[in-house]
């Protein structure tokens, strides 16, 4: 049954249609626009004034004339139909099935804009998620309920890394179902095909919900895709008690679409042309992660964004870093040397790591081991800068030991196979193996009882004859 239609619009500018304001029109309300041939286009209200209403179309405005267009206000927001059958399915950015299977049989429609979570009902994230990747598990630990973005650059293997995390991620404590929600925004077809094939071959597609807005889809659809995906994640986490990992790629494409719509609405631009509300808009997505008191499930976010020109101070990674609890940074120099995954040791950070590791969660030595690895690797950077000036031959014996440590740390600890799944015990033992390269006197961040218990004894005995100079004057380790 059709509702009341109003004839005519004021103007059409790209994906934005301006119509005369009517009574009881609400923000984010769904709208249908009918052209002269009788075809309908779906849109939503994105701005209101006393005289006019701005409608954002989810398709092109080709064929829409000012006089012969009809506008119907549906008096409801954009919704997604949820149900147990969504797991293992593939949808477009608007939540419509594109995998050839029937629509979801459910009467449960959810507003994709979500509902605010009472801050007092949030539970502080503490449970460790094992990704099987040493650079993350050992030094930038992912915690259940955390939002930990991946900062990458064009041509770097962030898609391969995300697929590996999806294949291998698991919660070690407790028996609970684990699901993955994947949202692709503005990605190319070959990238979408890569993820689908990767999930199928590894057998995890049966627990993945995919939302794909390809590069040839309307750019406006990219603004809806992450909200639809997070609506599905909230249903699985808070009603089906699943631990949900949400992977969103590429957030840069999302922000570019936001800038495009902002320009079409003639809004005053902010830094680099992005709208002034970019921070609050990103926060409305990122803050939908977490754990709620009384619910067994949780939502953990892993947004991926490609930094334009590898600039970490660009507005998108800059604002994302303020909202999220750390970042995983991919380094081009490591990638050029053939190291996978090229996770930078020092710029990467997990602010919740200290609360999800240690005895009873990972292992008692984890915190001190990570601090020592950070300290030693930071000094390696200092030694390399010095060697670039005076040459390696002029370095002291102690500095040469650290150079050897840095090379092996990158080749053996940071680097691993794309299908290599290391347990947290293997990661920590490998970290101790790396520290055995250094003289025991350099292990200033680790209590003696842990050195006695975990440091390989044959390596420790050999290192006592090494350098005995005081501890390196390196930058303090980053926050753990």
C-alpha angles and dihedrals in degrees: 000000000000123000129219115306127205120209123229137016132226098231144329122225113178109297091348120090119189115209135172114274117252134191120285096010110154135202114265089013116153116250133190118208117197120200129207092274093055096253118142128222122194121225143152136228111259102167139020138195134164092267107029145027125212115221121196112210123213090215140030122300093225111140096020113124125192096237102034099046121107122206124204121187109211095197094225137086126247108283139192123216109232131194142133089278095069093083111096093019133118121220136177121244092277093053097257116140114253100171096087095253126117121276119271111279102225139111092211108110118181129198105243091216089071129211126277115259117230104246091218089058094057118107118216110250114247111143118106119235114205112217096175090236114117097208089058103033095043103038110011103030120197113226126202108260094021128126108221115169127203113229109204142155137230111291096016118124098252092131092054090047092050091049090050092051091050091050096048108028116118140154112242100196120071133356110278139139117262124208136175127217113197122194119187116191120191092341123154121254093249090054091051090047090050092056094045092049092045092052092045095050093048093046096237096112089091089068098038127096109200128199114186126188103176127207092259093052118098109284089230089066089067090068091057100041100077091045092052090048093049090050088057090046092052091052093051094043104041101031104027095036094232128150101238126199111199116201114190120186133207107010089172089065089051092053092047089055089049090053091049093053091044091054091048088054090052092239120167106262124231130197112351090352097297117135118264091243094060091110095052092043092054090044090055087062102037095046091062088080125091146067127292126212111257095022123102092202129079142189120229118185128211105179117185121208130175111221112226108243088355087284109157089187091061111122094252099055091032095057092037090057091055093053102040131063099250136313143249108227122201114212121215093206092059091047091052089055090055097253115148125224092026094205111164110234101212109034091048116093142174111195093191095049094099091059097050103046137066136062113355093016108052113335135313095249097049099097096047093042092053091048091052093048090051092049094049094045091049089055089049088061090052092049092049091053089051092047090053088060106038101018129249092269091066095052121108120253089252092054091049089055089055091048089055089048092052094051094048093042090058096042098043108023106030095033121071139145122283089240097035111117112194121193118227089252091055090048094051093045089051089052090055089049089056092049090052087071089068126070111264089241089068093060094092097147097058126078114241092242091062092046090053092047104041111019110098101255097216090053091045091053091050093048096055088078090054131092116325098188118133120278115289118271094233133148113283113265115266122259114290 
